[in-house]
Structures are given as structure tokens and as C-alpha cells.
């Protein structure tokens, strides 16, 4: 009788131990499953974020292509609203703060696009004839517009004009010039561009210009 009781007690203890072990294993398994589930959800979220970022980037690229952000000469928009969106995008990046500023830069860009297409590197645009005319043959309009473009935040247009000044601006002209005009428009344009941008190419051109016209 006593032996049977002892066996029952041992059996009861064994069952308790196994039950406790099973509970521990169950908790560990449950914790592991929860961790794996959390990691899967995190991975899904990261994948979703990456996909959204890629979709957003693709959408922006498509929008830029549609709006022709490069403003290629001769390009025409099939919808005036697209052109306005283009201007607003560029002007927002340039820090334009109100409609009056937008109108001013919009007007400048309208004129600049025509100059770039029909009179690039020449003194003046003849808008009606869609051609150009020379006064001194040193790119008056382009040089005179450098500081304006810089202040307006038109980085691409400023950079293109800067490259022209460095590579194509000729000072070895042999003709009479208006001292007042070349001083305020050419020398003033170069020095103001140097003052604003810090680009030494404008200083070098200004020094060369001053030396050439004073000799």
C-alpha cells in the first residue's frame, strides 16, 4: 500500500516536471514565433517603404521628363499648364516667395529662352525677326544677365552662361565701343557675378577686359 503511494507520488512529481518543462518550451516557442513574426512585419514594412520610395522617384523622373526640365531650345509644351508647373517647380527651389516674384522670374525666363534659342552669345536679340544683332560683339545681354540669374536662383542658366564666358567670350575686338555701356554692362556684369558667386573666372575676365580696353 505504501509502495503504491510512493509510486503515485513519484509519478505525480514526474508529471509536474514534464508539465513545467512543456510550459517553458511552449513559452520559448511562442516568444520565438512572435519575434519571427515581428521581424517579418518589419521586413515587409521596409520593403514597402523601399517600394514607395522607388515609385516616388520613378514618378518624379517621369514628371521631370514630361515637363522637360532642361528647357531645350525650341521646345514647345502641348499644354500651358505643364509649362506653368515647370516654372513653379523651378521657382520654388529658387526661393520664390510670392506671385509678384514669380511673375518677374517668369518674364525673365520667357525672354531668356528666346535669347538662348535665337541669339546665344551675341549682343542683342531681335525678337520679331527671331535673330540677333551685334553692337560690340562681346555677348552684352549674356554678361549683363549673370547677376540677375544668380539672384533669381536660376542655377542651370547661370552655369551655362558662366561656361560661355570662360570658353567663348572674346576681348580682342578691334572696333569703337561705348565706354559707358561696356563699363556698366560688361565690367559691371563680370564684377557683380564674381562678387555674388566667388567664381574667379569672372574676376580674371574683368581684369583682362580692363587691361585690354585701357591699353
C-alpha positions in Angstrom: 0.0 0.0 0.0 2.8 2.4 1.0 4.8 1.3 -2.1 1.9 2.1 -4.3 1.5 5.5 -2.8 5.2 6.3 -3.3 4.9 5.3 -7.0 1.9 7.6 -7.4 3.8 10.4 -5.7 6.8 9.9 -8.0 4.5 9.7 -11.0 2.8 12.9 -9.9 6.2 14.7 -9.5 7.3 13.5 -12.9 4.1 14.8 -14.5 4.6 18.1 -12.8 8.2 18.4 -14.1 7.2 17.4 -17.6 4.3 19.8 -17.4 6.6 22.6 -16.3 9.1 21.7 -19.0 6.4 21.8 -21.6 5.1 25.2 -20.4 8.7 26.5 -20.5 9.2 25.2 -24.0 5.8 26.5 -25.1 6.7 30.0 -23.8 10.1 29.9 -25.6 8.5 28.7 -28.8 5.7 31.3 -28.5 8.4 34.1 -27.9 10.4 32.8 -30.9 7.4 32.8 -33.1 6.4 36.3 -32.0 10.0 37.5 -32.7 9.9 36.0 -36.2 6.5 37.5 -36.9 7.7 40.9 -35.7 10.8 40.6 -38.0 8.7 39.6 -40.9 6.4 42.5 -40.4 9.4 44.8 -40.1 10.9 43.4 -43.2 7.6 43.9 -45.1 7.4 47.5 -43.9 10.9 48.2 -45.0 10.2 46.6 -48.4 7.0 48.6 -48.6 9.0 51.8 -47.8 11.6 51.0 -50.4 8.9 50.3 -53.0 7.2 53.6 -52.2 10.5 55.5 -52.5 11.2 53.8 -55.8 7.7 54.6 -57.1 8.1 58.2 -55.9 11.5 58.5 -57.6 10.1 57.0 -60.8 7.1 59.4 -60.7 9.4 62.4 -60.2 11.6 61.3 -63.1 8.6 60.8 -65.3 7.3 64.2 -64.3 10.6 65.9 -65.0 10.7 64.2 -68.4 7.2 65.3 -69.2 7.9 68.9 -68.1 11.3 69.0 -69.9 13.2 70.5 -67.0 16.2 71.1 -69.3 14.3 73.8 -71.2 15.8 72.7 -74.5 15.8 75.5 -77.2 12.9 75.2 -79.5 10.9 73.0 -77.1 7.2 73.7 -77.0 4.7 72.5 -74.5 1.5 70.9 -75.6 -0.3 72.2 -72.5 0.3 75.7 -71.0 -0.4 74.2 -67.6 2.6 72.0 -67.9 4.8 75.0 -68.6 3.4 76.7 -65.5 4.1 73.7 -63.4 7.6 73.7 -64.6 8.1 77.3 -63.7 6.6 76.9 -60.3 8.8 73.9 -59.6 12.0 75.7 -60.5 10.9 78.9 -58.7 10.1 77.0 -55.5 13.6 75.6 -55.5 15.0 79.1 -56.1 13.2 80.5 -53.1 10.5 82.5 -54.9 8.0 83.5 -52.2 5.1 85.2 -53.8 3.2 85.7 -57.1 4.9 89.0 -57.9 8.3 87.5 -57.7 7.0 84.5 -59.7 5.8 86.9 -62.4 9.1 88.7 -62.6 11.2 85.5 -62.9 8.6 84.1 -65.3 9.0 87.1 -67.6 12.8 86.8 -67.4 12.7 83.1 -68.3 10.4 83.9 -71.3 13.0 86.4 -72.6 16.0 84.2 -71.8 14.6 81.2 -73.6 14.3 83.3 -76.8 17.7 84.8 -76.4 19.2 81.3 -75.9 17.4 80.0 -78.9 18.0 82.8 -81.4 20.9 85.0 -80.1 23.1 82.9 -77.8 26.5 84.5 -77.3 25.6 87.6 -79.3 24.9 91.1 -78.0 21.2 91.5 -78.5 18.1 89.6 -79.5 15.8 90.8 -82.3 12.6 89.1 -81.1 10.4 90.0 -84.1 12.9 88.7 -86.7 14.0 85.9 -84.4 17.6 86.7 -85.0 20.4 88.8 -83.4 22.4 91.9 -83.8 25.9 92.9 -82.6 26.9 96.1 -81.0 30.3 95.3 -79.7 30.4 91.6 -80.3 31.1 90.5 -76.7 27.8 89.0 -75.6 26.3 92.0 -73.9 23.0 90.5 -73.0 24.5 87.3 -71.6 27.1 89.1 -69.4 24.6 91.7 -68.3 22.3 89.0 -67.1 24.7 87.0 -64.9 24.0 88.7 -61.6 20.2 88.7 -62.3 20.2 84.9 -62.9 22.3 84.3 -59.8 20.0 86.4 -57.6 16.9 84.7 -59.1 18.4 81.3 -58.2 18.4 80.1 -61.9 21.4 77.9 -61.3 21.4 76.0 -64.6 21.0 79.1 -66.7 23.8 80.8 -64.7 26.1 77.8 -65.1 25.6 77.8 -68.9 26.3 81.5 -69.2 29.4 81.1 -67.0 30.7 78.4 -69.3 30.2 80.7 -72.3 32.1 83.5 -70.6 35.0 81.1 -69.8 35.3 79.4 -73.2 33.9 81.8 -75.8 34.0 85.4 -74.6 36.4 87.3 -76.8 38.0 90.6 -75.7 40.3 91.1 -78.7 37.8 93.1 -80.6 39.1 95.9 -82.9 36.3 98.5 -83.0 35.0 101.5 -81.3 32.8 100.9 -78.2 30.7 103.0 -75.9 32.8 103.4 -72.8 29.7 103.9 -70.5 27.9 100.8 -71.9 30.8 98.4 -71.7 31.7 99.7 -68.2 28.3 99.2 -66.6 27.2 96.1 -68.6 30.4 94.1 -69.2 32.8 95.2 -66.5 29.9 95.7 -64.0 28.3 92.4 -65.0 31.6 90.4 -64.6 32.4 92.0 -61.2 28.9 91.6 -59.8 28.9 87.9 -60.9 32.3 87.5 -59.1 31.0 89.3 -56.0 27.9 87.1 -55.8 29.3 83.7 -56.8 33.0 83.9 -55.8 33.9 82.3 -59.2 37.4 83.6 -60.1 36.8 83.2 -63.8 34.7 86.4 -63.7 37.5 88.3 -61.9 40.0 87.2 -64.4 37.8 88.2 -67.3 37.2 91.6 -65.7 40.9 92.2 -65.2 41.6 91.2 -68.8 38.8 93.3 -70.0 40.0 96.4 -68.1 43.6 95.9 -69.3 42.5 95.4 -72.9 40.3 98.5 -73.1 42.7 100.7 -71.2 45.7 99.9 -73.5 
